[in-house]
Amino acid sequence: MREKEVENGQMGSARQKLNALYACIRRLGSVCVAFSGGVDSAFLLKAAQTALGDRAVAVTAQSAFFPGSEEEEAEAFCRREGIRQIICTWDVLAEEEICQNPHNRCYLCKKALMQQFLRIAEENGLYAVAEGSNLDDEGDYRPGLCAVAELGIRSPLREVGLTKAEIRFLSRKMGLPGWDKPAFACLASRFTYGETITGEKLSMVEQAETLLHTLGFRQCRVRIQDKTARIEVMPEDFARFLQAPLRETVSQKLRQYGFVYTAVDLQGYRAGSMNETLEKEQREQQTAERVK
């Protein structure tokens, strides 16, 4: 009985935000939705279709930073829902500054990509471009959101205060496929800042994560530094991962993909773990400034 009361309460709050989302999108008149195929952008795209019909169009980036499987899922979603989709091909590996992977890589990448989306929107007579960041994204180091703000890109999910949990909840109620899909970030987020991003290393990471998914690890990451793989799985998956046959299979396969060393992060999977070094550097800098 208690669980039902909690769900009813959550449903009421989330429904209010959903109605606010529809109203927010309707005011745009027409919209180009940056659609990666993830939970948030899929929910936003479906809400835009509900609010605006065929005046809502999906635009999906095709680049080395995104696995082919994500693009396929995005295309399948648009076919299923009857939504027009535009594929934007982007040779991100030709962007030297981005591939040098500085601390503000996400800003540089997001700005370059969203500028292309703005051009596509203009060419197709669409009044606005919207992206799928949610309220929870404000709590992490996300310089890409600065680029979004600078370019006037709309973030309707954040604007109406929708959290990740509410988006999953509403997506499930709406019958959207992938409502429980694990969190995903572009493959560039697997690289230590300052580590040059190359096509070879992106392929190594993609193959390694595909292997882990095939072995049943839904939420995982393979971080890369030089030729070392640092694997993050959920703590509850440690025991199974460290069993000799599976562990040896992973180690052998990763060597075939090009890794020399394989390590397991004992803290387990956590979003944005590559930003932890930034937080340490920022704290040290603030301490140094106070000493001065």
N, C-alpha and C positions, 0 to 999 in steps of 0.2 A: 504494500500500500504506500509506504514511504517513498519508494523508488518512483512510483507512478506520480506522486505529488511533485517530486523534484523535476521529473520530465515535463510535467504540465507547466510548471513554473518557468523552466528553461524555454519551453516552446512559446509561451506567451511573450517573453522578452525578445526572443529571437524573431518571432513573427512581426513584432513592432518594428524591429530594425530592418527586416526584409521589406516591409511596406515603405519604410523611409528610403531604402535602397532603390526600389522601383521609382519612387517619386524623384529621387536625385537623378537617375538615369534618364527619365522622361524629359527632364529639363534640358538635357544636352541636345535633344532633337534628333541626333544621329551620332553613332559612335563606332570607332575602330578599337576593338578590344585586343590588347596584347595577350595572346593566348599561347601558353607553353604546354598545356595539357595537364598541369598540376591541379590540385584540389581547388585552390583559391581562384585561379583564372578560369577554370571550368564553371565554377559557381557564378562568377561575375558574368561570364559570357551567356550563360543560360538566363540569368536575371535580365541582361540587356536584351536578349531575344524576346523575353516575356514582355518587357516594357516598350520595346521599339519595333518588334517584328523584323522585317528585312532591312530596316535602317541600322541594324547592329551587324557588324562584320568582324570576323576574327582575322587577325594577322599573326602568323607564326614564323619565327626566325629559324632558318635552316643554316646552322653553322657548326663548326667543329667543337664548340663548347657544349653542345647538346647531343646526347646519344640518339641514334636513329630510332630506337624504340620509343622515345618520348615523342618524336615527330609523328610516328605511326599512330600512337594513341591519340594524339591531338587530331589527326586527320579522321580517325575512326569516330571520335566524339562528334565532330562537325557533320559527318555523313549521317550519323544516327539521329542527330537533332535537327537536321535540315538547315544548317547555318552556313552561309557563304564564308569560305576561307581563302585568304590570300597568303601564299608562301613567299617570304622575303629571304632570298639567298644572300648571305653575308660572309665574305671571306675574312673572318676575324683574325686569322693567322697572318694576314697582310698588314694588320694594325700593330706596328712595331712597339709603340708606347704601351699598348695594352698587354702585349705578350711579354714585355719586360716584367710584368706583374708587380707594380709598385703598390704601396699601401692603399692608394685610391683607385686601384684597378676597376673596382665595381662601379665607381663614379664614371670613369672614362668609358667603360663598356656600355653602361646603361645610357649615357648621353648619346653616344654614337648610334646605338640601336634605336633609341626613341626618336632621334632626328629622322631616321629612315621611316619610322612608322608615321611621323607627322607628314612626311612627304606623300606617303601612300594614302593617308586620310585625305589630304588635299586633292590628290589626283582622282579620288573616288567620290568627291563631294561630301565627305563626312566631316561633321563640325568639330568633333573632339576625339582625342585618344585617351583611353583609360587602361590602367594596369591594376593587378590584383593584390597589392600588398594589403595586409589586414592590421588591426589595432596592435596585435602582439609584435609585429615587426618593428615597432617603435622602440622596443627594449633592447635591440641588438645593434652592433656596429654595422650600419647599412648605408654607406656613402652614396649608393645608387639612388636613394630616396632624395638626396640633394639635387641630383640631376633631374629627377622627375619634377620636383618643385620648380626648378629653374626654367624648365621647358613648358610649364603650364599643363603637364600631363595630369589627368584626373585620377584619383585613387578612391573610388566610391565606397569600397569596403571599409577603409579607414575613416572616411568622412562620416559614415553613419555609425561607427563604433563597433563593427563586427569583429569578434575574436575568432581564432582558428577553431576552437571547440564549437562555437556557434555555427560556423560555416560547414563544418563536418556534419553537425546535427541537422541543419536545414537541407544539406545535400542528400543526406540519407532519406529524410522525409520526402524529398522531391523525386527520389528514385534515380539520382544521377549516378552513373557508373564511376567507380574510383573514389567514392566519398571517403573511404578508409585508406586510400593510397598513402604510402609512407612519404614523409617530407622529402623534397628533392631540391637541390640547388645546382647551378651549372657546374660543369666539370672543372672549370677554372678555380672553383673554391676549394679544390683538393690540393692545391699547390701552396707551399710555403711562400710567403711574400718575399720577393726578390728572386725566386726560382723561375727561370725562363720557361714560358709555356710553349711547347712544341706539339706538332701533330703526333709525333711518335709517343710522347709521354701521355697525351690525352687518350690515345688508343690503348696504352697500357692500363690506365686507370679504368677506362670503360670496360675492357675485357675482364679486369679483376673484379669489378663490382657486379658485372653480369654473372660471373662464376658464383659469387657469394649468393646472389639472388636465386640462381638455379639450385643451389644447395640448401635453400630454405631460409636464408637470413634476409628478412624483408627490410628491416631498417639497419643500414650499415653504410660505412664510408671506407674508401681506400685513399688515404692521404699519401702524397708523394713528395719526397725530398731527394734529389739526385736520382739514384736507382734503388732507393729504399722505400718499401711500402709499409705504412703504418695503418693497420686495420682497426676499425672501430665497429664493434657489434654491441648489441644490447647486453648489459651485465647478466641478464638471465640466460643468455645464449653462450656464456663463457664455457660452461662445462661441456656442452656438445661440440663447440668449436675446437676445444683443446684435446678432444679424443684423437688418439694417434692416427687412425686411418684418414680421417677428414683433414686433420692438420697437415699431414704429409701430402695429401692431394693438393691442398691449397698452395703449399710451399712449392711443390713441383710445377704446378700450372703457372704460378706467378714468375717463376724463373723462365719458363717458356715465353711469357709475355715480355720479358726484358728486365724484370727486377732482379737485383743481386741479393738484397736482404729483405726479409719479411719480419715485421714486429707486430705485436698486439698491444693496443693501448689499454692499460689496465683500468682506466676510468670509464671505458666503454663509449658507445656512441653518444655524441652531444652535438647539437647544431652549432655551427660557427666556431669550432674548436681552434681553427687557424687564427682566430682573432684574439686568442688568449695571450699571445706574445705581444700584440699591440697594446692590450690593456696593461701589461707589465711595463712596457716601454713608456706608456703615458703616465703611469703612476710614478715611475722613476724620474721622468721629466718634471712632473709637478713637484716632487720632493726637492729636486735640484733647484728649482725656481724659488721655493720657499726658503731654502738655505741661503740663497743669494740675498 
